[in-house]
Amino acid sequence: MPITEYIKRKFISQIKSDIHSNILLDIKAKIETSVESWQVFSKELPNIKYIKVTPFQKDYRTIRLLVNVTSETHFEFICKEKTEIRDIQRKHTIEYLLFFDDEVIMSLVEIGELRKVKFDSETQLDSTLLPYMYQTKYEEEAEQFLNTFYSSALKLPQPIDPLIAINSLGLTLLESPLSPDGSIRGQSHFRSELARVYDHTYNSYKSLVVSEGTVIL
């Protein structure tokens, strides 16, 4: 599942609440400087018009997210007998940290005006949370792998059996079901560490100690 879709499904209420609080604080700050005694009310969270999530690798368990959002929020401004209804549209860039622990947690870092997200070749991930790699680099790595471990595929194009690839590389396979929310997918571990997996029997998450060279599918 693409990261933008995942964040929309799992954390959209949190994003709406953060935007709502930010706009409300901004409006109240402006009202305080007004000569009239306005009160502002909003009974609904923002309506999200547009959202795009750009992920960056922070460490092996944490993803930094820059979320560009366009929203519209319904506000009522009341002053004595006068009431004004306004739909306020705002564009924000919100920075979050996404922690993969026993539960996936998204923590707000800062929220500000919309800004352009610059591409970072060192840490930026694609929509499936994989590092960016140029096509030529993919082809070089693939050819080197085939030459070393699967030379028959160079002579006759054929699907590569993941089990043969894992065994050829001397890796350890651990089978684990995908989680219903899509937060647990295939994993490759390059050092001994804790791996977060989904326990289908108990419909819950748990952590396992895995060794270097473990692949979870």
C-alpha atoms as an extended CHARMM CRD file, in Angstrom:
* protein
*
       217  EXT
         1         1  MET       CA              0.0000000000        0.0000000000        0.0000000000  PROA      1               0.0000000000
         2         2  PRO       CA              1.4780000000        3.4150000000       -0.9520000000  PROA      2               0.0000000000
         3         3  ILE       CA              2.4920000000        5.4920000000        2.0630000000  PROA      3               0.0000000000
         4         4  THR       CA              0.0550000000        8.3380000000        1.2950000000  PROA      4               0.0000000000
         5         5  GLU       CA             -2.8750000000        5.9150000000        1.2190000000  PROA      5               0.0000000000
         6         6  TYR       CA             -1.6890000000        4.1880000000        4.4020000000  PROA      6               0.0000000000
         7         7  ILE       CA             -1.3970000000        7.4850000000        6.2960000000  PROA      7               0.0000000000
         8         8  LYS       CA             -4.8300000000        8.5770000000        5.0500000000  PROA      8               0.0000000000
         9         9  ARG       CA             -6.4220000000        5.3650000000        6.2750000000  PROA      9               0.0000000000
        10        10  LYS       CA             -4.6990000000        5.1350000000        9.6380000000  PROA      10              0.0000000000
        11        11  PHE       CA             -3.9260000000        8.6970000000       10.7290000000  PROA      11              0.0000000000
        12        12  ILE       CA             -6.2810000000       11.0630000000        8.8870000000  PROA      12              0.0000000000
        13        13  SER       CA             -8.1400000000       12.0050000000       12.0950000000  PROA      13              0.0000000000
        14        14  GLN       CA             -4.8570000000       12.9350000000       13.7670000000  PROA      14              0.0000000000
        15        15  ILE       CA             -3.8380000000       15.0820000000       10.7840000000  PROA      15              0.0000000000
        16        16  LYS       CA             -7.2210000000       16.8400000000       10.7530000000  PROA      16              0.0000000000
        17        17  SER       CA             -6.9720000000       17.5310000000       14.4800000000  PROA      17              0.0000000000
        18        18  ASP       CA             -3.4520000000       18.9760000000       14.1480000000  PROA      18              0.0000000000
        19        19  ILE       CA             -4.5490000000       21.2450000000       11.2830000000  PROA      19              0.0000000000
        20        20  HSD       CA             -7.6730000000       22.3360000000       13.1620000000  PROA      20              0.0000000000
        21        21  SER       CA             -5.6830000000       23.2700000000       16.2740000000  PROA      21              0.0000000000
        22        22  ASN       CA             -3.1400000000       25.2030000000       14.2070000000  PROA      22              0.0000000000
        23        23  ILE       CA             -5.7740000000       27.2310000000       12.3330000000  PROA      23              0.0000000000
        24        24  LEU       CA             -7.7840000000       27.9050000000       15.4940000000  PROA      24              0.0000000000
        25        25  LEU       CA             -4.7210000000       29.2110000000       17.3520000000  PROA      25              0.0000000000
        26        26  ASP       CA             -3.8660000000       31.4330000000       14.3930000000  PROA      26              0.0000000000
        27        27  ILE       CA             -7.3910000000       32.8570000000       14.2000000000  PROA      27              0.0000000000
        28        28  LYS       CA             -7.5860000000       33.4930000000       17.9480000000  PROA      28              0.0000000000
        29        29  ALA       CA             -4.2350000000       35.2870000000       17.8650000000  PROA      29              0.0000000000
        30        30  LYS       CA             -5.5970000000       37.6290000000       15.1800000000  PROA      30              0.0000000000
        31        31  ILE       CA             -8.8820000000       38.1370000000       17.0430000000  PROA      31              0.0000000000
        32        32  GLU       CA             -6.9990000000       39.2950000000       20.1450000000  PROA      32              0.0000000000
        33        33  THR       CA             -5.6590000000       42.2620000000       18.1690000000  PROA      33              0.0000000000
        34        34  SER       CA             -9.1210000000       43.2090000000       16.8760000000  PROA      34              0.0000000000
        35        35  VAL       CA            -11.0300000000       46.1500000000       18.3450000000  PROA      35              0.0000000000
        36        36  GLU       CA            -14.1900000000       44.0220000000       18.2840000000  PROA      36              0.0000000000
        37        37  SER       CA            -14.8430000000       41.1600000000       20.6990000000  PROA      37              0.0000000000
        38        38  TRP       CA            -15.1650000000       38.2380000000       18.3140000000  PROA      38              0.0000000000
        39        39  GLN       CA            -15.6430000000       34.6390000000       19.3670000000  PROA      39              0.0000000000
        40        40  VAL       CA            -14.8010000000       31.7990000000       17.0090000000  PROA      40              0.0000000000
        41        41  PHE       CA            -16.3250000000       28.3260000000       16.9050000000  PROA      41              0.0000000000
        42        42  SER       CA            -15.8260000000       25.2360000000       14.7850000000  PROA      42              0.0000000000
        43        43  LYS       CA            -17.7870000000       22.0530000000       15.3630000000  PROA      43              0.0000000000
        44        44  GLU       CA            -16.2060000000       20.0710000000       12.5360000000  PROA      44              0.0000000000
        45        45  LEU       CA            -12.6960000000       18.9260000000       11.7120000000  PROA      45              0.0000000000
        46        46  PRO       CA            -11.2040000000       20.1180000000        8.4020000000  PROA      46              0.0000000000
        47        47  ASN       CA            -12.1850000000       18.5930000000        5.0990000000  PROA      47              0.0000000000
        48        48  ILE       CA             -9.0150000000       17.3540000000        3.3800000000  PROA      48              0.0000000000
        49        49  LYS       CA             -8.9080000000       18.4640000000       -0.2550000000  PROA      49              0.0000000000
        50        50  TYR       CA             -5.4230000000       17.1660000000       -1.0830000000  PROA      50              0.0000000000
        51        51  ILE       CA             -2.7150000000       15.2190000000        0.7030000000  PROA      51              0.0000000000
        52        52  LYS       CA              0.6980000000       13.9150000000       -0.3080000000  PROA      52              0.0000000000
        53        53  VAL       CA              3.1660000000       12.1570000000        1.9880000000  PROA      53              0.0000000000
        54        54  THR       CA              6.9180000000       12.1470000000        1.3250000000  PROA      54              0.0000000000
        55        55  PRO       CA              8.8770000000        9.6630000000        3.4880000000  PROA      55              0.0000000000
        56        56  PHE       CA             12.5180000000        9.8470000000        4.5980000000  PROA      56              0.0000000000
        57        57  GLN       CA             14.5560000000        7.1960000000        6.4220000000  PROA      57              0.0000000000
        58        58  LYS       CA             15.5920000000        8.4160000000        9.8900000000  PROA      58              0.0000000000
        59        59  ASP       CA             16.7370000000        5.1090000000       11.3740000000  PROA      59              0.0000000000
        60        60  TYR       CA             15.8200000000        1.4530000000       11.0140000000  PROA      60              0.0000000000
        61        61  ARG       CA             12.6690000000        1.9030000000       13.1070000000  PROA      61              0.0000000000
        62        62  THR       CA             11.6920000000        5.5040000000       12.3740000000  PROA      62              0.0000000000
        63        63  ILE       CA             10.4320000000        7.2310000000        9.2270000000  PROA      63              0.0000000000
        64        64  ARG       CA             10.3210000000       11.0260000000        8.8800000000  PROA      64              0.0000000000
        65        65  LEU       CA              7.2480000000       12.2150000000        6.9990000000  PROA      65              0.0000000000
        66        66  LEU       CA              6.6000000000       15.5240000000        5.2690000000  PROA      66              0.0000000000
        67        67  VAL       CA              2.8750000000       15.7960000000        4.6440000000  PROA      67              0.0000000000
        68        68  ASN       CA              1.6100000000       18.4450000000        2.2210000000  PROA      68              0.0000000000
        69        69  VAL       CA             -2.0690000000       19.1010000000        2.8580000000  PROA      69              0.0000000000
        70        70  THR       CA             -4.7630000000       21.3740000000        1.4820000000  PROA      70              0.0000000000
        71        71  SER       CA             -7.7760000000       21.6310000000        3.7930000000  PROA      71              0.0000000000
        72        72  GLU       CA            -11.0010000000       23.5610000000        4.2390000000  PROA      72              0.0000000000
        73        73  THR       CA            -12.5410000000       24.2120000000        7.6490000000  PROA      73              0.0000000000
        74        74  HSD       CA            -15.9520000000       25.6350000000        8.5550000000  PROA      74              0.0000000000
        75        75  PHE       CA            -15.8090000000       28.3840000000       11.2160000000  PROA      75              0.0000000000
        76        76  GLU       CA            -18.4140000000       30.6060000000       12.8590000000  PROA      76              0.0000000000
        77        77  PHE       CA            -17.3960000000       34.0860000000       13.9740000000  PROA      77              0.0000000000
        78        78  ILE       CA            -19.7440000000       35.6920000000       16.5060000000  PROA      78              0.0000000000
        79        79  CYS       CA            -19.6710000000       39.2760000000       17.7550000000  PROA      79              0.0000000000
        80        80  LYS       CA            -22.6680000000       40.4660000000       19.7800000000  PROA      80              0.0000000000
        81        81  GLU       CA            -25.6580000000       39.9130000000       17.4760000000  PROA      81              0.0000000000
        82        82  LYS       CA            -23.5870000000       39.4060000000       14.3410000000  PROA      82              0.0000000000
        83        83  THR       CA            -22.5980000000       35.9620000000       13.0340000000  PROA      83              0.0000000000
        84        84  GLU       CA            -20.3100000000       35.2960000000       10.0920000000  PROA      84              0.0000000000
        85        85  ILE       CA            -19.8450000000       31.8920000000        8.4770000000  PROA      85              0.0000000000
        86        86  ARG       CA            -16.4880000000       31.3280000000        6.8110000000  PROA      86              0.0000000000
        87        87  ASP       CA            -14.9170000000       28.3440000000        5.0620000000  PROA      87              0.0000000000
        88        88  ILE       CA            -11.1990000000       28.7950000000        5.5750000000  PROA      88              0.0000000000
        89        89  GLN       CA             -8.8450000000       27.0050000000        3.1940000000  PROA      89              0.0000000000
        90        90  ARG       CA             -5.2270000000       26.4870000000        4.1890000000  PROA      90              0.0000000000
        91        91  LYS       CA             -2.1780000000       24.7580000000        2.7450000000  PROA      91              0.0000000000
        92        92  HSD       CA              0.2630000000       23.2220000000        5.2080000000  PROA      92              0.0000000000
        93        93  THR       CA              3.4470000000       21.1900000000        5.2910000000  PROA      93              0.0000000000
        94        94  ILE       CA              3.4020000000       19.0360000000        8.4190000000  PROA      94              0.0000000000
        95        95  GLU       CA              6.3970000000       17.0940000000        9.7010000000  PROA      95              0.0000000000
        96        96  TYR       CA              5.7730000000       13.8540000000       11.5700000000  PROA      96              0.0000000000
        97        97  LEU       CA              7.8600000000       10.9740000000       12.8590000000  PROA      97              0.0000000000
        98        98  LEU       CA              6.4560000000        7.4990000000       12.2210000000  PROA      98              0.0000000000
        99        99  PHE       CA              7.6130000000        4.9910000000       14.8450000000  PROA      99              0.0000000000
       100       100  PHE       CA              7.4100000000        1.2480000000       14.1870000000  PROA      100             0.0000000000
       101       101  ASP       CA              7.1990000000       -0.3530000000       17.6150000000  PROA      101             0.0000000000
       102       102  ASP       CA              4.5690000000       -2.6140000000       19.1780000000  PROA      102             0.0000000000
       103       103  GLU       CA              2.1120000000       -0.2210000000       17.5410000000  PROA      103             0.0000000000
       104       104  VAL       CA              2.6960000000        2.2120000000       14.6740000000  PROA      104             0.0000000000
       105       105  ILE       CA              2.7010000000        5.7110000000       16.1960000000  PROA      105             0.0000000000
       106       106  MET       CA              2.8030000000        9.0330000000       14.3530000000  PROA      106             0.0000000000
       107       107  SER       CA              4.1490000000       11.9700000000       16.3500000000  PROA      107             0.0000000000
       108       108  LEU       CA              3.8630000000       15.6340000000       15.3340000000  PROA      108             0.0000000000
       109       109  VAL       CA              7.1470000000       17.5400000000       14.9740000000  PROA      109             0.0000000000
       110       110  GLU       CA              5.9590000000       20.8270000000       13.4890000000  PROA      110             0.0000000000
       111       111  ILE       CA              3.2790000000       22.3190000000       11.2790000000  PROA      111             0.0000000000
       112       112  GLY       CA              3.7500000000       25.3420000000        9.0460000000  PROA      112             0.0000000000
       113       113  GLU       CA              2.9000000000       26.9500000000        5.7460000000  PROA      113             0.0000000000
       114       114  LEU       CA              3.1250000000       24.8600000000        2.5800000000  PROA      114             0.0000000000
       115       115  ARG       CA              6.6540000000       24.5070000000        1.2580000000  PROA      115             0.0000000000
       116       116  LYS       CA              8.2810000000       22.5900000000       -1.5580000000  PROA      116             0.0000000000
       117       117  VAL       CA              9.7470000000       19.2470000000       -0.5030000000  PROA      117             0.0000000000
       118       118  LYS       CA             13.2640000000       18.9450000000       -1.8930000000  PROA      118             0.0000000000
       119       119  PHE       CA             14.4590000000       15.5570000000       -3.1160000000  PROA      119             0.0000000000
       120       120  ASP       CA             17.1050000000       13.9520000000       -0.8890000000  PROA      120             0.0000000000
       121       121  SER       CA             18.9010000000       11.0770000000       -2.6080000000  PROA      121             0.0000000000
       122       122  GLU       CA             20.4670000000        9.9190000000        0.6760000000  PROA      122             0.0000000000
       123       123  THR       CA             17.3870000000        9.4840000000        2.8560000000  PROA      123             0.0000000000
       124       124  GLN       CA             14.2600000000        9.8800000000        0.7310000000  PROA      124             0.0000000000
       125       125  LEU       CA             12.1240000000        6.7880000000        0.1700000000  PROA      125             0.0000000000
       126       126  ASP       CA              9.6230000000        6.0290000000       -2.5530000000  PROA      126             0.0000000000
       127       127  SER       CA              5.9010000000        5.5160000000       -1.9660000000  PROA      127             0.0000000000
       128       128  THR       CA              6.5030000000        1.9080000000       -0.8850000000  PROA      128             0.0000000000
       129       129  LEU       CA              9.2480000000        2.9310000000        1.6020000000  PROA      129             0.0000000000
       130       130  LEU       CA             12.0940000000        1.6450000000       -0.5700000000  PROA      130             0.0000000000
       131       131  PRO       CA             15.2570000000        3.6990000000       -1.1940000000  PROA      131             0.0000000000
       132       132  TYR       CA             15.4620000000        5.4840000000       -4.5160000000  PROA      132             0.0000000000
       133       133  MET       CA             17.8270000000        3.9130000000       -7.0260000000  PROA      133             0.0000000000
       134       134  TYR       CA             18.4580000000        4.9130000000      -10.6380000000  PROA      134             0.0000000000
       135       135  GLN       CA             17.3940000000        2.4170000000      -13.3230000000  PROA      135             0.0000000000
       136       136  THR       CA             20.9810000000        1.8250000000      -14.4410000000  PROA      136             0.0000000000
       137       137  LYS       CA             21.9380000000        0.9620000000      -10.8620000000  PROA      137             0.0000000000
       138       138  TYR       CA             19.0510000000       -1.4930000000      -10.6060000000  PROA      138             0.0000000000
       139       139  GLU       CA             20.1650000000       -3.1420000000      -13.8370000000  PROA      139             0.0000000000
       140       140  GLU       CA             23.7950000000       -3.3680000000      -12.7060000000  PROA      140             0.0000000000
       141       141  GLU       CA             22.8380000000       -4.9250000000       -9.3720000000  PROA      141             0.0000000000
       142       142  ALA       CA             20.3960000000       -7.3300000000      -11.0270000000  PROA      142             0.0000000000
       143       143  GLU       CA             22.9430000000       -8.4650000000      -13.6090000000  PROA      143             0.0000000000
       144       144  GLN       CA             25.6000000000       -8.9720000000      -10.9510000000  PROA      144             0.0000000000
       145       145  PHE       CA             23.1800000000      -11.0350000000       -8.8710000000  PROA      145             0.0000000000
       146       146  LEU       CA             22.2160000000      -13.2010000000      -11.8440000000  PROA      146             0.0000000000
       147       147  ASN       CA             25.8410000000      -13.7380000000      -12.8710000000  PROA      147             0.0000000000
       148       148  THR       CA             26.7350000000      -14.8300000000       -9.3560000000  PROA      148             0.0000000000
       149       149  PHE       CA             23.7110000000      -16.8060000000       -8.2070000000  PROA      149             0.0000000000
       150       150  TYR       CA             21.2910000000      -17.4230000000      -11.0850000000  PROA      150             0.0000000000
       151       151  SER       CA             23.2910000000      -17.6290000000      -14.3040000000  PROA      151             0.0000000000
       152       152  SER       CA             20.6760000000      -19.7830000000      -16.0400000000  PROA      152             0.0000000000
       153       153  ALA       CA             18.3010000000      -16.8050000000      -16.0600000000  PROA      153             0.0000000000
       154       154  LEU       CA             20.7430000000      -14.8750000000      -18.2600000000  PROA      154             0.0000000000
       155       155  LYS       CA             20.5030000000      -17.5500000000      -20.9250000000  PROA      155             0.0000000000
       156       156  LEU       CA             16.7640000000      -18.0930000000      -20.6820000000  PROA      156             0.0000000000
       157       157  PRO       CA             14.5160000000      -15.4150000000      -19.0960000000  PROA      157             0.0000000000
       158       158  GLN       CA             12.5680000000      -16.9640000000      -16.2310000000  PROA      158             0.0000000000
       159       159  PRO       CA             10.9280000000      -15.9980000000      -12.9230000000  PROA      159             0.0000000000
       160       160  ILE       CA             13.3310000000      -16.0830000000       -9.9850000000  PROA      160             0.0000000000
       161       161  ASP       CA             12.2280000000      -18.2850000000       -7.1180000000  PROA      161             0.0000000000
       162       162  PRO       CA             12.6680000000      -16.1880000000       -3.9280000000  PROA      162             0.0000000000
       163       163  LEU       CA             13.5920000000      -19.3110000000       -1.9580000000  PROA      163             0.0000000000
       164       164  ILE       CA             16.4340000000      -20.1200000000       -4.3660000000  PROA      164             0.0000000000
       165       165  ALA       CA             17.6590000000      -16.5230000000       -4.1350000000  PROA      165             0.0000000000
       166       166  ILE       CA             17.5300000000      -16.5800000000       -0.3310000000  PROA      166             0.0000000000
       167       167  ASN       CA             19.3560000000      -19.9130000000       -0.1470000000  PROA      167             0.0000000000
       168       168  SER       CA             21.9630000000      -18.8010000000       -2.7000000000  PROA      168             0.0000000000
       169       169  LEU       CA             22.7330000000      -15.7220000000       -0.6240000000  PROA      169             0.0000000000
       170       170  GLY       CA             22.9750000000      -17.7580000000        2.5610000000  PROA      170             0.0000000000
       171       171  LEU       CA             20.1070000000      -15.9220000000        4.2120000000  PROA      171             0.0000000000
       172       172  THR       CA             17.5960000000      -17.1500000000        6.7800000000  PROA      172             0.0000000000
       173       173  LEU       CA             13.9110000000      -17.1990000000        5.8490000000  PROA      173             0.0000000000
       174       174  LEU       CA             11.2150000000      -16.4640000000        8.4150000000  PROA      174             0.0000000000
       175       175  GLU       CA              7.6250000000      -16.6970000000        7.2090000000  PROA      175             0.0000000000
       176       176  SER       CA              5.1480000000      -14.2790000000        8.7690000000  PROA      176             0.0000000000
       177       177  PRO       CA              1.6740000000      -13.0960000000        7.6610000000  PROA      177             0.0000000000
       178       178  LEU       CA              1.0840000000       -9.5350000000        6.5090000000  PROA      178             0.0000000000
       179       179  SER       CA             -0.7860000000       -7.3100000000        8.9330000000  PROA      179             0.0000000000
       180       180  PRO       CA             -4.3520000000       -6.2530000000        8.0300000000  PROA      180             0.0000000000
       181       181  ASP       CA             -3.4430000000       -2.5380000000        8.0530000000  PROA      181             0.0000000000
       182       182  GLY       CA             -0.4550000000       -3.0200000000        5.7470000000  PROA      182             0.0000000000
       183       183  SER       CA              2.1010000000       -1.8020000000        8.3030000000  PROA      183             0.0000000000
       184       184  ILE       CA              3.9130000000       -5.1680000000        8.3470000000  PROA      184             0.0000000000
       185       185  ARG       CA              5.3550000000       -6.3190000000        5.0320000000  PROA      185             0.0000000000
       186       186  GLY       CA              8.4450000000       -8.1140000000        3.8000000000  PROA      186             0.0000000000
       187       187  GLN       CA             11.5710000000       -7.2850000000        5.7880000000  PROA      187             0.0000000000
       188       188  SER       CA             15.3240000000       -7.7490000000        5.3590000000  PROA      188             0.0000000000
       189       189  HSD       CA             17.5440000000       -7.4610000000        8.4220000000  PROA      189             0.0000000000
       190       190  PHE       CA             21.2170000000       -6.6460000000        8.0330000000  PROA      190             0.0000000000
       191       191  ARG       CA             22.0580000000       -7.0090000000       11.7310000000  PROA      191             0.0000000000
       192       192  SER       CA             20.7700000000       -8.8000000000       14.8120000000  PROA      192             0.0000000000
       193       193  GLU       CA             17.8350000000       -6.8140000000       16.1650000000  PROA      193             0.0000000000
       194       194  LEU       CA             14.1590000000       -6.8490000000       17.1000000000  PROA      194             0.0000000000
       195       195  ALA       CA             11.6910000000       -7.3910000000       14.2680000000  PROA      195             0.0000000000
       196       196  ARG       CA              8.0500000000       -6.3810000000       14.5400000000  PROA      196             0.0000000000
       197       197  VAL       CA              5.7800000000       -9.1100000000       13.1500000000  PROA      197             0.0000000000
       198       198  TYR       CA              2.0680000000       -9.8230000000       13.0390000000  PROA      198             0.0000000000
       199       199  ASP       CA              0.6620000000      -12.7820000000       14.9820000000  PROA      199             0.0000000000
       200       200  HSD       CA             -2.3360000000      -14.0220000000       12.9940000000  PROA      200             0.0000000000
       201       201  THR       CA             -3.4250000000      -16.4490000000       15.7310000000  PROA      201             0.0000000000
       202       202  TYR       CA             -3.8950000000      -13.7420000000       18.3620000000  PROA      202             0.0000000000
       203       203  ASN       CA             -4.5740000000      -10.8760000000       15.9270000000  PROA      203             0.0000000000
       204       204  SER       CA             -1.8220000000       -8.7900000000       17.5090000000  PROA      204             0.0000000000
       205       205  TYR       CA              1.7510000000       -7.6020000000       17.0090000000  PROA      205             0.0000000000
       206       206  LYS       CA              4.8590000000       -8.9420000000       18.6770000000  PROA      206             0.0000000000
       207       207  SER       CA              8.6200000000       -8.4590000000       18.5430000000  PROA      207             0.0000000000
       208       208  LEU       CA             11.0860000000      -11.2110000000       17.6960000000  PROA      208             0.0000000000
       209       209  VAL       CA             14.8550000000      -11.2570000000       17.9790000000  PROA      209             0.0000000000
       210       210  VAL       CA             16.2600000000      -11.9810000000       14.5130000000  PROA      210             0.0000000000
       211       211  SER       CA             19.8410000000      -12.5710000000       13.4620000000  PROA      211             0.0000000000
       212       212  GLU       CA             21.8180000000      -10.8260000000       10.7510000000  PROA      212             0.0000000000
       213       213  GLY       CA             20.7500000000      -11.9350000000        7.2690000000  PROA      213             0.0000000000
       214       214  THR       CA             17.1300000000      -12.7440000000        8.1420000000  PROA      214             0.0000000000
       215       215  VAL       CA             14.4450000000      -12.2290000000        5.5050000000  PROA      215             0.0000000000
       216       216  ILE       CA             10.8140000000      -12.1060000000        6.6250000000  PROA      216             0.0000000000
       217       217  LEU       CA              8.2010000000      -12.9100000000        3.9760000000  PROA      217             0.0000000000
